[in-house]
């Protein structure tokens, strides 16, 4: 009963509009300052919605910040073109594809570093990192999945989880360390590590 009710609300255009307004408000507020300084009152005023509407979508500010971060990331990942049937699986091919796929994502993270660091430092939880690993596995490494499937690598899903988790922590450390390394250099390092691990 509750599940069907929730599904009904999510298909309501008003529900989606209020969610979009809240996510936009949270994103702007986290861009401007630490999450600890953001109240539900500030969010609903910025979004132009009521406090009960906020609670229809989120239990608290940290959860809203997590959702805003994932929403901001969604759509950043470029589409990966399928490999031609005659392509030879190799470390060089995998490295080149991952580097090209990672670059626009790292450039986005670099441009919005303060936002993502504030979410990691002020709103992250074990559940959020678990969701983020799944998100990275599904978006950042589709070419790895493709190549691993074709190469018959054992324990494919476990390897993908390790690759996604490792890449995620590399990026988090990079962001929190001030992004001293250029996005292109980090993309090269990440792609090289992944290519070496799957061979």
Secondary structure, DSSP 8 states (H G I E B T S, - for coil): -HHHHHHHHHTSHHHHHHHHHHHHHHHHHHHHS-GGG--HHHHHHHHT--HHHHHHH-SSHHHHHHHHHHHHHTTTS-------TT----HHHHHHHHHHHHHHHHHHHHHTHHHHHHHHHHH--HHHHHHHHHHHHHHT-HHHHHHHHHHT-TTHHHHHHHHHHHHHHHHHHHHHTT--S-HHHHHHHHHHHHHHHH-
